[in-house]
Amino acid sequence: MRNLPGSSIDVSPTEQSFVNAVMYYRRELMLVDKGEKATTHFTDGQRKALVKAGILVRIYGKGGCRLLLSNRARRVIDEVEPTLLG
């Protein structure tokens, strides 16, 4: 698991920063993952930073661009969520 309480695994500062950002925006990211638009939850600067960090990914379709949760960010949320609840 990641650098959580009770975990003795060391992770790089870059990886820890990614996990921290995902956890900070967890509620909004889960709403985006359920189909809501990222523009309703994040400012332009936040969206750009989240894409650059690899938390959100751009998917291009007929109607234009859509931001979705990356698989890596989804794994972090799925791994951490049971730890927070239990």
C-alpha positions as CSV (number, residue, x, y, z in Angstrom):
1,M,0.0,0.0,0.0
2,R,1.0,3.6,0.0
3,N,2.6,5.6,2.8
4,L,-0.4,5.3,5.1
5,P,-0.5,5.0,8.9
6,G,0.6,1.5,9.8
7,S,2.4,1.1,6.5
8,S,6.2,0.6,6.5
9,I,6.6,1.0,2.8
10,D,8.6,4.0,1.7
11,V,7.5,5.8,-1.5
12,S,9.1,8.5,-3.5
13,P,8.1,12.1,-2.8
14,T,6.6,12.3,-6.3
15,E,4.4,9.3,-5.7
16,Q,3.4,10.6,-2.2
17,S,2.5,14.0,-3.8
18,F,0.3,12.2,-6.3
19,V,-1.5,10.2,-3.5
20,N,-1.9,13.4,-1.5
21,A,-3.5,15.3,-4.4
22,V,-5.9,12.4,-5.1
23,M,-6.9,12.2,-1.5
24,Y,-7.3,16.0,-1.2
25,Y,-9.7,16.1,-4.2
26,R,-11.2,12.6,-3.5
27,R,-14.8,13.8,-3.2
28,E,-14.7,15.8,-6.5
29,L,-12.8,13.1,-8.3
30,M,-15.4,10.5,-7.4
31,L,-18.2,12.7,-8.7
32,V,-16.2,13.2,-12.0
33,D,-15.7,9.4,-12.1
34,K,-19.5,8.9,-11.8
35,G,-20.1,11.1,-14.9
36,E,-20.3,14.7,-13.7
37,K,-18.3,17.3,-15.6
38,A,-15.0,18.3,-14.3
39,T,-15.7,21.9,-15.2
40,T,-18.4,22.1,-12.5
41,H,-15.9,21.0,-9.7
42,F,-12.5,22.4,-10.8
43,T,-11.2,25.7,-12.0
44,D,-9.3,25.9,-15.3
45,G,-6.0,26.0,-13.4
46,Q,-7.0,23.0,-11.2
47,R,-8.0,21.0,-14.3
48,K,-4.8,21.8,-16.0
49,A,-2.7,20.8,-13.0
50,L,-4.7,17.6,-12.4
51,V,-4.2,16.6,-16.1
52,K,-0.5,17.4,-15.9
53,A,-0.2,15.3,-12.7
54,G,-1.9,12.3,-14.4
55,I,-4.9,12.4,-12.1
56,L,-7.4,13.3,-14.9
57,V,-7.0,12.2,-18.5
58,R,-8.4,13.8,-21.7
59,I,-10.6,11.6,-23.8
60,Y,-11.5,13.0,-27.2
61,G,-14.8,12.0,-28.9
62,K,-17.3,13.4,-31.4
63,G,-18.5,16.0,-29.0
64,G,-15.1,17.3,-28.0
65,C,-12.9,16.6,-25.0
66,R,-14.0,15.1,-21.7
67,L,-11.9,14.7,-18.6
68,L,-12.0,11.4,-16.8
69,L,-10.3,9.9,-13.8
70,S,-7.1,8.1,-14.7
71,N,-6.7,4.4,-13.8
72,R,-3.8,5.2,-11.5
73,A,-5.9,7.7,-9.5
74,R,-8.8,5.3,-9.4
75,R,-6.5,2.6,-7.9
76,V,-5.3,5.0,-5.2
77,I,-8.9,5.8,-4.3
78,D,-9.9,2.1,-4.3
79,E,-6.9,1.1,-2.2
80,V,-7.3,4.0,0.4
81,E,-11.1,4.0,0.7
82,P,-11.4,0.8,2.7
83,T,-8.6,1.9,5.0
84,L,-10.5,5.1,5.8
85,L,-13.8,3.4,6.4
86,G,-12.4,0.5,8.4
